[in-house]
């Protein structure tokens, strides 16, 4: 018996739907094995995580608050991934957005009170766009590997943020982090802990869905991702699209950082690099780069994060177990995406099977 992979003529719609579902089921199975090896009951563990994420009104609110930056980072990464630009730097672009809004809140005191929040968010978006545009330009002009460039830029900006909240912008009298934003400039809450950032995220989902699926630019991104040579023959500017896509990608991640800072932390402090940008990679892949599907995947990943706290409290498991379960979601998904692009042929002595 011989196994072989053959390129499909077109992407399989059936496998595009089945792969994320089967990958998720497989990841839960792998998670159950890991939990079993740690002497934990998988059913009890998953039940505790579900209750930790959705067991009460306040827990649902906390999960939704976590889902907002995750969704925005997933959308940011998804735009770059559409043209096969591997943006691993959404974490750094998120931190850039947090730095941008903090700069405005702390030093732009000459602005009228009502302008402080919108200007702060706008500057956060610009900072994120700049940090995303740097690897975009490097790739477009000099073919610098984007995976390495975006990854390294993460550590540069995270280190710079640490310098700011520990030293340069540190609040007086030994307080942790920078000076807290004025209360009139906080992003308002709409239901308990859930803030108005949810409207930013949902509106952006609708806009990106339209742009990516109904406009020429979205078609060009898709064409570049599938076949750069064909796109170039059709007169599509590869360099321009890479730079524009990365400016938008970085800007959306910066928006996530600015919104979370304005609504949740209200300052720049330790923990600003919360891992939202890295989790956004999982969200983008699991959603098939579809903005609408990203909503549900972001909720799932947020539930895993908030539910992992219950593991430590009720089952005495390390909270890091939630991060392990997140990682186990990505592995089957990456393996499964092969079957959306390729046929698996099984050739025996008397018959042949194709998926």
Secondary structure, 3 states (H helix, E strand, C coil): CEEEEEECCCCCHHHHHHHHHHHHHHHHHHHHHHHHHCCCCHHHHHHHHHHHHHCCHHHHHHHHHHHHHHHHHHHHHHHHHHCCCCCCCHHHHHHHHHHHHHHHHHHCCCCCHHHHHHHHHHHHHHHHHHHHHHHHHHHHHHCCCHHHHHHHHHHHHHHHHHHHHHHHCECCCCCCCECCCCHHHCCCEEECCEECHHHHHHHHHHHHHHHHHHCHHHHHHHHHHHCHHHHHHCCCCHHHHHHHHHHHHHHHHHHHHHHHHHHHHCCCCCCCCCCHHHHHHHHHHHCCCCHHHHHHHHHHHHHHHHHHHHHHHHCCCCCCHHHHHHHHHHHHHHHHCHHHHEEEEEECCCCEEEC
